[in-house]
Amino acid sequence: MSSGKLYGVSVGPGDPDLMTRRAYALLQESAYWTYPVRNSKSDSYALNIATRAGLSPPSDHCALIFPMTHDESKLGKFRQRAAEKVLEVLSTGNDVMFLVEGDASTYSTFGHLARHVIDMDSSIEIETIAGVSSFNAAAARLQFPLTEVDDKMAVIPANYGIETIDQLLNDFDTLVLMKVKPLLDDIIALLEKRGLVEHAAFIEKAGSLEERVVRDVSTLKGQTVNYLSLMLVKNPDHERGEILRGCRKKSTDNSKQESVLNA
Ligand SMILES: C[S@@+](CC[C@H](N)C(=O)[O-])C[C@H]1O[C@@H](n2cnc3c(N)ncnc32)[C@H](O)[C@@H]1O
């Protein structure tokens, strides 16, 4: 019997209407569903989006545990265990759907799972279904254009720290700060120092029933927010080089850029 196929099915950030037709169609097929949870007692945000879209899990489905930890050896064990479970189902000839919150290629557990599966059996076929990421949905919800004309944008987990964020604000027009929860107060202090509070916006659980939008981010000081929250920041003072033959000259290294263009 040939093995089933593993799908990473993006279900969007929370609003079931942001699930793609492809994801919706796949989840109506008879296949085994899996979905990530933090521990054996927690609910799956991805599964919740699918059920709110009117889809019902098949009789065969199971949660795969991916704990919230930076301990790589612990993470490795859980990823391995998840991959073993997926392979066990695939070996029966069934396809496996792994439901992913947001987009499956954006800070997703699916990449780890797929790599572990392939390491254990390189013949397994894998397909990733693209989806709406949390920050794309956030930008739309907040009426916050991410990029225009030749703006530069960086997407980073905030845990790189305040110095990095400060530096990136010099280099980019737009920052998408993911995973802001642990550093929220420090980020707000930085934005206040740089006079950027009015150019920032915050969203928690975008698209879900518990969605929270905060436009004056300084009001969040001292609050504990949900892990599923992010901040969008613009730096209207970001310096750009002038345009030379359609290309932006680097403001810091004009002579080099010019000599390349004149060569
Ligand atoms: C592990 S990443 C998952 C990203 C997801 N795959 C995506 O496409 O956006 C988790 C981080 O994404 C952001 N995030 C995910 N879903 C969100 C949502 N519905 N609302 C706000 N932020 C969200 C938060 O910054 C959170 O800490």
PDBQT file of the ligand as one rigid body, heavy atoms in Angstrom, charges set to zero:
ROOT
HETATM    1  C1  LIG A 301       4.219  30.903  15.922  1.00  0.00    +0.000 C 
HETATM    2  S1  LIG A 301       3.783  32.434  15.205  1.00  0.00    +0.000 S 
HETATM    3  C2  LIG A 301       2.542  31.937  14.072  1.00  0.00    +0.000 C 
HETATM    4  C3  LIG A 301       2.428  32.824  12.870  1.00  0.00    +0.000 C 
HETATM    5  C4  LIG A 301       1.349  32.393  11.913  1.00  0.00    +0.000 C 
HETATM    6  N1  LIG A 301       1.675  31.150  11.252  1.00  0.00    +0.000 N 
HETATM    7  C5  LIG A 301       1.059  33.458  10.866  1.00  0.00    +0.000 C 
HETATM    8  O1  LIG A 301       0.992  33.160   9.675  1.00  0.00    +0.000 OA
HETATM    9  O2  LIG A 301       0.877  34.609  11.238  1.00  0.00    +0.000 OA
HETATM   10  C6  LIG A 301       2.883  33.163  16.495  1.00  0.00    +0.000 C 
HETATM   11  C7  LIG A 301       2.929  34.684  16.454  1.00  0.00    +0.000 C 
HETATM   12  O3  LIG A 301       2.201  35.135  15.318  1.00  0.00    +0.000 OA
HETATM   13  C8  LIG A 301       1.419  36.274  15.660  1.00  0.00    +0.000 C 
HETATM   14  N2  LIG A 301       0.003  35.899  15.510  1.00  0.00    +0.000 N 
HETATM   15  C9  LIG A 301      -0.451  34.732  15.085  1.00  0.00    +0.000 A 
HETATM   16  N3  LIG A 301      -1.793  34.745  14.982  1.00  0.00    +0.000 NA
HETATM   17  C10 LIG A 301      -2.189  35.958  15.366  1.00  0.00    +0.000 A 
HETATM   18  C11 LIG A 301      -3.445  36.589  15.460  1.00  0.00    +0.000 A 
HETATM   19  N4  LIG A 301      -4.574  35.943  15.142  1.00  0.00    +0.000 N 
HETATM   20  N5  LIG A 301      -3.489  37.880  15.861  1.00  0.00    +0.000 NA
HETATM   21  C12 LIG A 301      -2.350  38.535  16.167  1.00  0.00    +0.000 A 
HETATM   22  N6  LIG A 301      -1.130  37.987  16.095  1.00  0.00    +0.000 NA
HETATM   23  C13 LIG A 301      -1.034  36.716  15.697  1.00  0.00    +0.000 A 
HETATM   24  C14 LIG A 301       1.772  36.652  17.082  1.00  0.00    +0.000 C 
HETATM   25  O4  LIG A 301       2.800  37.605  17.050  1.00  0.00    +0.000 OA
HETATM   26  C15 LIG A 301       2.250  35.330  17.645  1.00  0.00    +0.000 C 
HETATM   27  O5  LIG A 301       3.132  35.534  18.732  1.00  0.00    +0.000 OA
ENDROOT
TORSDOF 0
